[in-house]
Amino acid sequence: MKKPMSRLAAAEAMKKERLRRGWSLREAAKRSAIDKGTLQELERGGGGVKRLYRYAYVLGLQITVWK
């Protein structure tokens, strides 16, 4: 099991991966079926845990966060 990280660290990792892939927020929203505004919230460290994990999955990231 991966060492748990803070929500902010997870958010930063997700944004970094999205940008590495060259995806806009609009493209990421389309691929993840998560509203663009919600993605912005997730990338700032907010939002629900279920959506956080779904977004990480779409980005190909394995994360474990403190709840």
C-alpha positions as CSV (number, residue, x, y, z in Angstrom):
1,M,0.0,0.0,0.0
2,K,1.3,3.4,-0.9
3,K,2.0,5.9,1.9
4,P,-0.9,8.3,2.4
5,M,-0.4,11.8,1.2
6,S,-2.2,15.1,1.9
7,R,-5.1,16.2,-0.2
8,L,-3.0,19.1,-1.4
9,A,-0.1,16.8,-2.4
10,A,-2.6,14.6,-4.4
11,A,-4.1,17.7,-6.0
12,E,-0.7,18.9,-7.1
13,A,0.2,15.5,-8.5
14,M,-3.0,15.3,-10.5
15,K,-2.6,18.8,-12.0
16,K,1.0,18.1,-12.8
17,E,0.0,14.8,-14.6
18,R,-2.8,16.5,-16.5
19,L,-0.5,19.2,-17.7
20,R,2.2,16.6,-18.6
21,R,-0.4,14.9,-20.8
22,G,-1.2,18.2,-22.5
23,W,-4.8,18.1,-21.4
24,S,-6.9,21.2,-20.8
25,L,-9.4,21.2,-18.0
26,R,-12.1,20.8,-20.6
27,E,-10.4,17.7,-22.0
28,A,-9.9,16.2,-18.6
29,A,-13.5,16.9,-17.8
30,K,-14.6,15.1,-20.9
31,R,-12.4,12.1,-20.3
32,S,-13.3,11.8,-16.6
33,A,-17.0,12.7,-16.9
34,I,-16.4,15.1,-14.0
35,D,-17.5,18.7,-14.3
36,K,-14.8,21.2,-15.2
37,G,-15.5,23.3,-12.1
38,T,-15.2,20.2,-9.9
39,L,-11.9,19.4,-11.5
40,Q,-10.6,22.8,-10.6
41,E,-11.8,22.3,-7.0
42,L,-10.0,18.9,-6.9
43,E,-6.8,20.4,-8.3
44,R,-6.9,22.9,-5.4
45,G,-7.2,20.2,-2.8
46,G,-11.0,20.3,-2.3
47,G,-13.9,18.2,-3.5
48,G,-15.1,14.7,-2.6
49,V,-12.9,11.7,-2.1
50,K,-14.8,9.5,-4.6
51,R,-14.3,12.1,-7.4
52,L,-10.7,12.5,-6.3
53,Y,-10.0,8.8,-6.8
54,R,-11.9,8.7,-10.1
55,Y,-9.9,11.6,-11.4
56,A,-6.6,10.0,-10.3
57,Y,-7.7,6.8,-12.0
58,V,-8.3,8.5,-15.3
59,L,-4.9,10.1,-15.0
60,G,-3.3,6.8,-14.4
61,L,-2.2,7.7,-10.8
62,Q,-2.4,5.5,-7.7
63,I,-3.0,7.7,-4.7
64,T,-3.8,7.2,-1.1
65,V,-4.9,10.3,0.9
66,W,-5.7,11.1,4.5
67,K,-9.4,11.6,4.8
